[in-house]
């Protein structure tokens, strides 16, 4: 399952997903939730930073991607997912 999260309002997230035809849901987080996931910008806690977590079947974080480059990021995450998926 893939989920995204943003500090934006639910309606804004829905419109963003519709505009870019996302095949996954984009959740609305508040700043406290973002802080709990270490997803806030250290310079401005009201602003999120882009981070991806690969979470295993045991619900533990397998890998955190601190730097997200949109061009190659999906392929990187998929490769790691395949490497961590039991066969």
Secondary structure, 3 states (H helix, E strand, C coil): CCEEEECCCHHHHHHHHHHHCCCCEEEECCHHHHHHCCCEECCEEEEECCCEEEECCCCCEEEEECCCCHHHHHHHHHHHHHHHCCC
